[in-house]
Amino acid sequence: MAELIIALDFPHAEQALFMARTVHGEADWVKIGLELFTAAGPRVVTDMKELGLKVFLDLKFHDIPNTVRGAVRSAANLGVDMLTLHASGGRAMLEAAREASLTSRQSPLLFAVTVLTSMSAEDTALLGRNDVPGLVRDLARASGQAGLDGVVCSALEAKLVKEDSRGKLACLTPGIRLAASPDGAGADDQKRVADPAFAVTQGSDYLVVGRPITGAQDPAAAIRAFQRAMAEAGPAKGKPEDGAWNG
Ligand SMILES: O=c1ccn([C@@H]2O[C@H](COP(=O)(O)O)[C@@H](O)[C@H]2O)c(=O)[nH]1
């Protein structure tokens, strides 16, 4: 069963904790990203853990292997359950991260970011690749070879990653919106977007949702709406043209 992760993108710990208490009991996972961690520091991780929540630390490490090894060790010591690094950091960096995770007491799950969901083929063309799915697949392969647990991609590539890795890599998909609209309305700054049912039918294991929940009038009700859509995902909804658009 796929799990929902709530992205707590706030500038102050108090706001994040207020939201965490509001959604408590509705979701097991929260995501602490660059904005919150930079503002609030490691203490906010401890606070979330004390509330009984699982913490996904989404700092997307991308540096030389020795530095990333140390960063993963530090994050593991904070007690995070999952963290991210960039797949494009190279094989040695990914392996250093894995070694640090495996030798830590907590061994957090490691997910490699393939192509950010805010990027389109126009963006990746600057990196010499205009086939987003192909680039996601290649970066996912490298992540799998380095022994990582999974990758971050959009729901549009989840099926490809699952098939290519023979189900070995878990898929974590941000860019999830309830009302998937072909003209991109409601997508905010996300380019590769899908609705929850589509993500689940494509094999996504973790769906990350921020603003549609944290910006809702009733965040707990919004979480329930996402969970209902995930639970209702039937096999008939898996056609590529349903529930997805590609900006
Ligand atoms: O490729 C990526 C990797 C990470 N994210 C993060 O997910 C959430 C999405 O928030 P929304 O408000 O639902 O758009 C956000 O914290 C990003 O940092 C991503 O969107 N895409």
The ligand as an SDF file (V2000), in Angstrom:
LIG
                    3D

 21 22  0  0  0  0  0  0  0  0999 V2000
   11.6640   16.1950   -7.7040 O   0  0  0  0  0  0  0  0  0  0  0  0
   11.2450   16.6650   -6.6240 C   0  0  0  0  0  0  0  0  0  0  0  0
   11.8550   16.4210   -5.4090 C   0  0  0  0  0  0  0  0  0  0  0  0
   11.3240   16.9400   -4.2630 C   0  0  0  0  0  0  0  0  0  0  0  0
   10.2040   17.6950   -4.2960 N   0  0  0  0  0  0  0  0  0  0  0  0
    9.6630   18.2040   -3.0030 C   0  0  0  0  0  0  0  0  0  0  0  0
    8.3360   17.7140   -2.8190 O   0  0  0  0  0  0  0  0  0  0  0  0
    7.4990   18.7110   -2.2800 C   0  0  0  0  0  0  0  0  0  0  0  0
    6.3390   18.9470   -3.1980 C   0  0  0  0  0  0  0  0  0  0  0  0
    5.5500   20.0130   -2.7020 O   0  0  0  0  0  0  0  0  0  0  0  0
    4.2010   20.5080   -3.3980 P   0  0  0  0  0  0  0  0  0  0  0  0
    3.8190   21.7110   -2.5890 O   0  0  0  0  0  0  0  0  0  0  0  0
    3.2140   19.3790   -3.3020 O   0  0  0  0  0  0  0  0  0  0  0  0
    4.5200   20.8580   -4.8290 O   0  0  0  0  0  0  0  0  0  0  0  0
    8.3630   19.9490   -2.0440 C   0  0  0  0  0  0  0  0  0  0  0  0
    8.7410   19.9760   -0.7030 O   0  0  0  0  0  0  0  0  0  0  0  0
    9.5940   19.7220   -2.9150 C   0  0  0  0  0  0  0  0  0  0  0  0
   10.7660   20.2260   -2.3240 O   0  0  0  0  0  0  0  0  0  0  0  0
    9.5980   17.9520   -5.4760 C   0  0  0  0  0  0  0  0  0  0  0  0
    8.5650   18.6640   -5.5440 O   0  0  0  0  0  0  0  0  0  0  0  0
   10.1200   17.4090   -6.6230 N   0  0  0  0  0  0  0  0  0  0  0  0
  1  2  2  0
  2  3  1  0
  2 21  1  0
  3  4  2  0
  4  5  1  0
  5  6  1  0
  5 19  1  0
  6  7  1  0
  6 17  1  0
  7  8  1  0
  8  9  1  0
  8 15  1  0
  9 10  1  0
 10 11  1  0
 11 12  2  0
 11 13  1  0
 11 14  1  0
 15 16  1  0
 15 17  1  0
 17 18  1  0
 19 20  2  0
 19 21  1  0
M  END
$$$$
